[in-house]
Structures are given as C-alpha cells and as structure tokens.
Amino acid sequence: MSTLPETEVKFYIQNSLDKDWLPQPGTHGAVGYDCKANVLDMPEFGHLDFASHTKKDTIVYNHEHSGKNILIPLGIQAIIPEGYWLEIRPRSSTFAKVGLICLDGVIDEDYTGEIKLACKLFIADGYTIEISHGQKIAQLILHKKHTFTSTDISKADFDKLAEVKIKQRDPAGFGTTGK
C-alpha cells in the first residue's frame, strides 16, 4: 500500500459517475474544490410530487417541503491524509441562485463514506427549490489540523481602502464560475 504525500487528498467517485464528477477548483485562485449534486441517489428522487417537474434528473421541492432537512449526496468519497480534515461548504450560488440554506461541515480524516451536504428547506408558498443532477452545489476545502493556544491567536488589522483592484474573475461572485 502506497502512502499519499501529506497534503494530497485522493477522491473516489461512484461507479455510475464519470471522471468529470471529480471535485475541481472553479478558478486558478479558488480555495475550494467544487462538487456536484448526485440527486439520482437521493431517496426523494422519483418520490416527490412532480406537478411542476419539467426537467429530467431534477428534484423540485415546494412550500409543503419547507422545514425538511435533506442530505444531498455528492457521489464522492475521499481518503484524507493523517493530520488533515476537509471542510464542506455550500457554494455561494447555492443560496443566491437556488435559494437553498446549507450548513458547513467537518469531514474527519477517518471518515470514508460518501460525502453529503446538509441543508434545510425554507420555501415560501408559491415558490420552489430545484436541485439538478450534476449541479455544482458544494465546495471542499482541505485544512491541516492545529492545536491552538491563546498565544497562537493574532490580532487582525483592518484599515479603510479607497478602492480594491478587481481581478479578472467576475466581481459579481455568487456562482459566476460555473453552473
């Protein structure tokens, strides 16, 4: 058995998914690796009221589902190196474009099951939330474990800046790097 370099995470995808499913950074400067929703493995798929359902491989939640907790499978597993952990976060577009409220989570180095995004549905009457198979919905960020003491914490320094130079990346944010 080979050992991984200390900062390499090995991702595995489910057999039914292709290599395009592997997490990828949205831009060269991205910290997180974008992950896709695997709605075909959600227990709700094919069991909800699809009266307004017109898209293939999409789950549509309406106000009757409001308050429900859901786990969105990402179709991936990871081998995390010893001394590291993964953070799972919703992409900014998950709320801004989809309207879905999701939780940040911690994936410990000894967890090897399928990675899922935990969300809570809050849907007003007359509105829906749609989650499509393959939709970019979460990000994974690799962190090194640290033990902190009070002397490790440094003070942040804030100052007023007249203007921030915008880089090539779209300044609108919130889902501008892809589907």
C-alpha positions as a Python dict, from the first residue, in 0.01 Angstrom:
ca = {
    (1, 'M'): (0, 0, 0),
    (2, 'S'): (146, 334, -100),
    (3, 'T'): (126, 636, 124),
    (4, 'L'): (-1, 970, 0),
    (5, 'P'): (208, 1286, 20),
    (6, 'E'): (91, 1470, 331),
    (7, 'T'): (-122, 1728, 151),
    (8, 'E'): (-277, 1510, -120),
    (9, 'V'): (-638, 1402, -88),
    (10, 'K'): (-749, 1114, -306),
    (11, 'F'): (-1109, 1141, -427),
    (12, 'Y'): (-1310, 846, -548),
    (13, 'I'): (-1630, 862, -748),
    (14, 'Q'): (-1915, 616, -756),
    (15, 'N'): (-1902, 364, -1041),
    (16, 'S'): (-2208, 509, -1214),
    (17, 'L'): (-2048, 854, -1246),
    (18, 'D'): (-1777, 960, -1490),
    (19, 'K'): (-1441, 1128, -1422),
    (20, 'D'): (-1595, 1471, -1484),
    (21, 'W'): (-1758, 1419, -1145),
    (22, 'L'): (-1430, 1464, -955),
    (23, 'P'): (-1414, 1786, -750),
    (24, 'Q'): (-1239, 2070, -934),
    (25, 'P'): (-1146, 2426, -835),
    (26, 'G'): (-1367, 2681, -1015),
    (27, 'T'): (-1072, 2912, -1090),
    (28, 'H'): (-692, 2904, -1054),
    (29, 'G'): (-724, 3112, -734),
    (30, 'A'): (-1007, 2910, -578),
    (31, 'V'): (-954, 2762, -232),
    (32, 'G'): (-1243, 2516, -255),
    (33, 'Y'): (-1300, 2225, -489),
    (34, 'D'): (-1648, 2242, -644),
    (35, 'C'): (-1866, 1935, -600),
    (36, 'K'): (-2183, 1831, -783),
    (37, 'A'): (-2521, 1715, -655),
    (38, 'N'): (-2590, 1347, -716),
    (39, 'V'): (-2970, 1371, -697),
    (40, 'L'): (-3020, 1029, -852),
    (41, 'D'): (-2908, 879, -519),
    (42, 'M'): (-3140, 1093, -306),
    (43, 'P'): (-3428, 897, -151),
    (44, 'E'): (-3667, 1171, -265),
    (45, 'F'): (-3579, 1127, -632),
    (46, 'G'): (-3887, 995, -809),
    (47, 'H'): (-4100, 1012, -491),
    (48, 'L'): (-4194, 1379, -462),
    (49, 'D'): (-4494, 1546, -619),
    (50, 'F'): (-4359, 1648, -959),
    (51, 'A'): (-4659, 1851, -1074),
    (52, 'S'): (-4426, 2133, -1177),
    (53, 'H'): (-4143, 1897, -1269),
    (54, 'T'): (-4037, 1952, -1628),
    (55, 'K'): (-3664, 1884, -1615),
    (56, 'K'): (-3510, 1538, -1628),
    (57, 'D'): (-3289, 1445, -1333),
    (58, 'T'): (-3413, 1734, -1117),
    (59, 'I'): (-3579, 1733, -775),
    (60, 'V'): (-3832, 2009, -719),
    (61, 'Y'): (-3929, 2097, -363),
    (62, 'N'): (-4230, 2320, -293),
    (63, 'H'): (-4360, 2500, 19),
    (64, 'E'): (-4506, 2173, 151),
    (65, 'H'): (-4148, 2052, 200),
    (66, 'S'): (-4045, 2364, 393),
    (67, 'G'): (-3874, 2284, 723),
    (68, 'K'): (-3746, 1948, 596),
    (69, 'N'): (-3381, 1854, 646),
    (70, 'I'): (-3214, 1700, 342),
    (71, 'L'): (-2876, 1544, 271),
    (72, 'I'): (-2753, 1596, -83),
    (73, 'P'): (-2512, 1318, -185),
    (74, 'L'): (-2210, 1435, -385),
    (75, 'G'): (-2122, 1098, -538),
    (76, 'I'): (-1768, 1108, -397),
    (77, 'Q'): (-1561, 964, -117),
    (78, 'A'): (-1219, 1084, -1),
    (79, 'I'): (-908, 945, 160),
    (80, 'I'): (-790, 1230, 380),
    (81, 'P'): (-425, 1227, 492),
    (82, 'E'): (-350, 1190, 861),
    (83, 'G'): (-334, 1529, 1031),
    (84, 'Y'): (-582, 1693, 790),
    (85, 'W'): (-958, 1742, 761),
    (86, 'L'): (-1198, 1856, 493),
    (87, 'E'): (-1449, 2136, 532),
    (88, 'I'): (-1767, 2110, 328),
    (89, 'R'): (-1944, 2435, 248),
    (90, 'P'): (-2221, 2534, 14),
    (91, 'R'): (-2108, 2734, -290),
    (92, 'S'): (-2216, 3097, -271),
    (93, 'S'): (-2457, 3030, -558),
    (94, 'T'): (-2632, 2758, -359),
    (95, 'F'): (-2818, 3025, -167),
    (96, 'A'): (-2800, 3315, -414),
    (97, 'K'): (-2929, 3123, -718),
    (98, 'V'): (-3100, 2815, -578),
    (99, 'G'): (-3235, 2957, -251),
    (100, 'L'): (-3111, 2658, -52),
    (101, 'I'): (-2975, 2708, 301),
    (102, 'C'): (-2695, 2460, 378),
    (103, 'L'): (-2463, 2400, 669),
    (104, 'D'): (-2086, 2399, 680),
    (105, 'G'): (-1948, 2068, 797),
    (106, 'V'): (-1634, 1889, 907),
    (107, 'I'): (-1515, 1567, 744),
    (108, 'D'): (-1262, 1396, 967),
    (109, 'E'): (-962, 1207, 834),
    (110, 'D'): (-1111, 874, 943),
    (111, 'Y'): (-1442, 920, 757),
    (112, 'T'): (-1452, 729, 429),
    (113, 'G'): (-1823, 721, 343),
    (114, 'E'): (-1997, 922, 72),
    (115, 'I'): (-1970, 1296, 131),
    (116, 'K'): (-2306, 1476, 160),
    (117, 'L'): (-2418, 1837, 202),
    (118, 'A'): (-2666, 1901, 486),
    (119, 'C'): (-2941, 2151, 405),
    (120, 'K'): (-3268, 2286, 548),
    (121, 'L'): (-3556, 2374, 318),
    (122, 'F'): (-3726, 2710, 374),
    (123, 'I'): (-3972, 2766, 90),
    (124, 'A'): (-4245, 3029, 76),
    (125, 'D'): (-4586, 2943, -67),
    (126, 'G'): (-4577, 2969, -447),
    (127, 'Y'): (-4200, 2914, -471),
    (128, 'T'): (-3989, 2607, -542),
    (129, 'I'): (-3630, 2494, -495),
    (130, 'E'): (-3483, 2286, -778),
    (131, 'I'): (-3174, 2069, -745),
    (132, 'S'): (-3044, 1916, -1068),
    (133, 'H'): (-2818, 1617, -1111),
    (134, 'G'): (-2466, 1745, -1177),
    (135, 'Q'): (-2536, 2096, -1046),
    (136, 'K'): (-2237, 2248, -865),
    (137, 'I'): (-2363, 2282, -510),
    (138, 'A'): (-2080, 2244, -257),
    (139, 'Q'): (-1709, 2307, -203),
    (140, 'L'): (-1449, 2103, -20),
    (141, 'I'): (-1155, 2277, 147),
    (142, 'L'): (-856, 2088, 289),
    (143, 'H'): (-727, 2202, 629),
    (144, 'K'): (-432, 2098, 841),
    (145, 'K'): (-523, 2009, 1200),
    (146, 'H'): (-387, 2254, 1455),
    (147, 'T'): (-386, 2273, 1832),
    (148, 'F'): (-423, 2634, 1933),
    (149, 'T'): (-333, 2818, 2248),
    (150, 'S'): (-426, 3174, 2336),
    (151, 'T'): (-80, 3291, 2227),
    (152, 'D'): (-134, 3149, 1876),
    (153, 'I'): (-417, 3387, 1801),
    (154, 'S'): (-301, 3712, 1646),
    (155, 'K'): (-497, 4035, 1612),
    (156, 'A'): (-645, 4113, 1271),
    (157, 'D'): (-566, 4455, 1129),
    (158, 'F'): (-841, 4636, 941),
    (159, 'D'): (-795, 4958, 752),
    (160, 'K'): (-1001, 5164, 510),
    (161, 'L'): (-911, 5124, 143),
    (162, 'A'): (-1034, 5367, -122),
    (163, 'E'): (-1058, 5103, -393),
    (164, 'V'): (-996, 4731, -436),
    (165, 'K'): (-847, 4642, -773),
    (166, 'I'): (-1081, 4391, -938),
    (167, 'K'): (-906, 4084, -1079),
    (168, 'Q'): (-1009, 3902, -1397),
    (169, 'R'): (-1257, 3690, -1205),
    (170, 'D'): (-1614, 3819, -1223),
    (171, 'P'): (-1663, 4057, -929),
    (172, 'A'): (-2030, 3958, -902),
    (173, 'G'): (-1927, 3633, -723),
    (174, 'F'): (-2207, 3403, -610),
    (175, 'G'): (-2190, 3136, -876),
    (176, 'T'): (-2015, 3319, -1158),
    (177, 'T'): (-1752, 3046, -1209),
    (178, 'G'): (-1988, 2786, -1347),
    (179, 'K'): (-2316, 2601, -1343),
}
